[in-house]
Amino acid sequence: MKEFFCGAVVPGCSARFEGENEDAILAQVARHAHDAHGMEHVPDDVIEEVRGQIRDVS
């Protein structure tokens, strides 16, 4: 299981995502970026920043 906190990339955002793998997290993050942050497209550099903040959950 993996997790990601949006606040690690977008200060002040308290959204947390959990998924079986990185792809599951990235799909959730893309929806969240659109719905909560108005992003039509998540740039590659932001995706890489998100990937760097995804952590394993025990």
PyMOL CGO cylinders between C-alpha atoms (Angstrom):
from pymol import cmd
from pymol.cgo import CYLINDER

trace = [
    CYLINDER, 0.00, 0.00, 0.00, 1.20, 3.51, -0.80, 0.3, 1, 1, 1, 1, 1, 1,
    CYLINDER, 1.20, 3.51, -0.80, 0.14, 7.01, 0.22, 0.3, 1, 1, 1, 1, 1, 1,
    CYLINDER, 0.14, 7.01, 0.22, 0.58, 10.59, -0.88, 0.3, 1, 1, 1, 1, 1, 1,
    CYLINDER, 0.58, 10.59, -0.88, -0.26, 13.88, 0.85, 0.3, 1, 1, 1, 1, 1, 1,
    CYLINDER, -0.26, 13.88, 0.85, -1.08, 16.70, -1.57, 0.3, 1, 1, 1, 1, 1, 1,
    CYLINDER, -1.08, 16.70, -1.57, 0.30, 19.23, 0.90, 0.3, 1, 1, 1, 1, 1, 1,
    CYLINDER, 0.30, 19.23, 0.90, 3.78, 17.88, 0.14, 0.3, 1, 1, 1, 1, 1, 1,
    CYLINDER, 3.78, 17.88, 0.14, 3.44, 19.52, -3.29, 0.3, 1, 1, 1, 1, 1, 1,
    CYLINDER, 3.44, 19.52, -3.29, 0.65, 22.09, -2.77, 0.3, 1, 1, 1, 1, 1, 1,
    CYLINDER, 0.65, 22.09, -2.77, 1.15, 23.84, 0.58, 0.3, 1, 1, 1, 1, 1, 1,
    CYLINDER, 1.15, 23.84, 0.58, -2.06, 24.08, 2.58, 0.3, 1, 1, 1, 1, 1, 1,
    CYLINDER, -2.06, 24.08, 2.58, -3.86, 21.21, 0.86, 0.3, 1, 1, 1, 1, 1, 1,
    CYLINDER, -3.86, 21.21, 0.86, -4.88, 18.48, 3.30, 0.3, 1, 1, 1, 1, 1, 1,
    CYLINDER, -4.88, 18.48, 3.30, -5.90, 15.82, 0.76, 0.3, 1, 1, 1, 1, 1, 1,
    CYLINDER, -5.90, 15.82, 0.76, -4.47, 12.34, 1.32, 0.3, 1, 1, 1, 1, 1, 1,
    CYLINDER, -4.47, 12.34, 1.32, -4.49, 9.49, -1.18, 0.3, 1, 1, 1, 1, 1, 1,
    CYLINDER, -4.49, 9.49, -1.18, -3.93, 5.79, -0.67, 0.3, 1, 1, 1, 1, 1, 1,
    CYLINDER, -3.93, 5.79, -0.67, -3.61, 3.04, -3.25, 0.3, 1, 1, 1, 1, 1, 1,
    CYLINDER, -3.61, 3.04, -3.25, -2.12, -0.33, -4.04, 0.3, 1, 1, 1, 1, 1, 1,
    CYLINDER, -2.12, -0.33, -4.04, 0.55, 1.16, -6.30, 0.3, 1, 1, 1, 1, 1, 1,
    CYLINDER, 0.55, 1.16, -6.30, 1.92, 4.36, -7.78, 0.3, 1, 1, 1, 1, 1, 1,
    CYLINDER, 1.92, 4.36, -7.78, -0.46, 4.27, -10.76, 0.3, 1, 1, 1, 1, 1, 1,
    CYLINDER, -0.46, 4.27, -10.76, -3.49, 4.13, -8.45, 0.3, 1, 1, 1, 1, 1, 1,
    CYLINDER, -3.49, 4.13, -8.45, -2.18, 7.15, -6.53, 0.3, 1, 1, 1, 1, 1, 1,
    CYLINDER, -2.18, 7.15, -6.53, -1.43, 9.11, -9.71, 0.3, 1, 1, 1, 1, 1, 1,
    CYLINDER, -1.43, 9.11, -9.71, -4.96, 8.51, -11.06, 0.3, 1, 1, 1, 1, 1, 1,
    CYLINDER, -4.96, 8.51, -11.06, -6.46, 9.87, -7.83, 0.3, 1, 1, 1, 1, 1, 1,
    CYLINDER, -6.46, 9.87, -7.83, -4.08, 12.82, -7.84, 0.3, 1, 1, 1, 1, 1, 1,
    CYLINDER, -4.08, 12.82, -7.84, -5.00, 13.71, -11.43, 0.3, 1, 1, 1, 1, 1, 1,
    CYLINDER, -5.00, 13.71, -11.43, -8.72, 13.82, -10.52, 0.3, 1, 1, 1, 1, 1, 1,
    CYLINDER, -8.72, 13.82, -10.52, -7.98, 15.83, -7.40, 0.3, 1, 1, 1, 1, 1, 1,
    CYLINDER, -7.98, 15.83, -7.40, -5.72, 18.27, -9.27, 0.3, 1, 1, 1, 1, 1, 1,
    CYLINDER, -5.72, 18.27, -9.27, -8.57, 18.94, -11.70, 0.3, 1, 1, 1, 1, 1, 1,
    CYLINDER, -8.57, 18.94, -11.70, -11.41, 19.12, -9.17, 0.3, 1, 1, 1, 1, 1, 1,
    CYLINDER, -11.41, 19.12, -9.17, -9.69, 20.91, -6.29, 0.3, 1, 1, 1, 1, 1, 1,
    CYLINDER, -9.69, 20.91, -6.29, -6.92, 22.88, -7.98, 0.3, 1, 1, 1, 1, 1, 1,
    CYLINDER, -6.92, 22.88, -7.98, -8.42, 23.61, -11.42, 0.3, 1, 1, 1, 1, 1, 1,
    CYLINDER, -8.42, 23.61, -11.42, -5.64, 21.90, -13.35, 0.3, 1, 1, 1, 1, 1, 1,
    CYLINDER, -5.64, 21.90, -13.35, -6.77, 20.66, -16.76, 0.3, 1, 1, 1, 1, 1, 1,
    CYLINDER, -6.77, 20.66, -16.76, -3.46, 18.86, -17.21, 0.3, 1, 1, 1, 1, 1, 1,
    CYLINDER, -3.46, 18.86, -17.21, -0.85, 17.87, -14.63, 0.3, 1, 1, 1, 1, 1, 1,
    CYLINDER, -0.85, 17.87, -14.63, 2.58, 18.87, -15.98, 0.3, 1, 1, 1, 1, 1, 1,
    CYLINDER, 2.58, 18.87, -15.98, 5.35, 16.28, -16.09, 0.3, 1, 1, 1, 1, 1, 1,
    CYLINDER, 5.35, 16.28, -16.09, 7.43, 18.14, -13.52, 0.3, 1, 1, 1, 1, 1, 1,
    CYLINDER, 7.43, 18.14, -13.52, 4.53, 18.05, -11.05, 0.3, 1, 1, 1, 1, 1, 1,
    CYLINDER, 4.53, 18.05, -11.05, 4.01, 14.33, -11.69, 0.3, 1, 1, 1, 1, 1, 1,
    CYLINDER, 4.01, 14.33, -11.69, 7.69, 13.73, -10.92, 0.3, 1, 1, 1, 1, 1, 1,
    CYLINDER, 7.69, 13.73, -10.92, 7.38, 15.80, -7.74, 0.3, 1, 1, 1, 1, 1, 1,
    CYLINDER, 7.38, 15.80, -7.74, 4.34, 13.72, -6.70, 0.3, 1, 1, 1, 1, 1, 1,
    CYLINDER, 4.34, 13.72, -6.70, 6.20, 10.48, -7.46, 0.3, 1, 1, 1, 1, 1, 1,
    CYLINDER, 6.20, 10.48, -7.46, 9.01, 11.64, -5.20, 0.3, 1, 1, 1, 1, 1, 1,
    CYLINDER, 9.01, 11.64, -5.20, 6.56, 12.13, -2.33, 0.3, 1, 1, 1, 1, 1, 1,
    CYLINDER, 6.56, 12.13, -2.33, 4.69, 8.80, -2.58, 0.3, 1, 1, 1, 1, 1, 1,
    CYLINDER, 4.69, 8.80, -2.58, 5.49, 6.68, 0.45, 0.3, 1, 1, 1, 1, 1, 1,
    CYLINDER, 5.49, 6.68, 0.45, 5.00, 3.04, 1.41, 0.3, 1, 1, 1, 1, 1, 1,
    CYLINDER, 5.00, 3.04, 1.41, 2.44, 2.42, 4.13, 0.3, 1, 1, 1, 1, 1, 1,
    CYLINDER, 2.44, 2.42, 4.13, 2.79, -0.60, 6.38, 0.3, 1, 1, 1, 1, 1, 1,
]
cmd.load_cgo(trace, "trace")
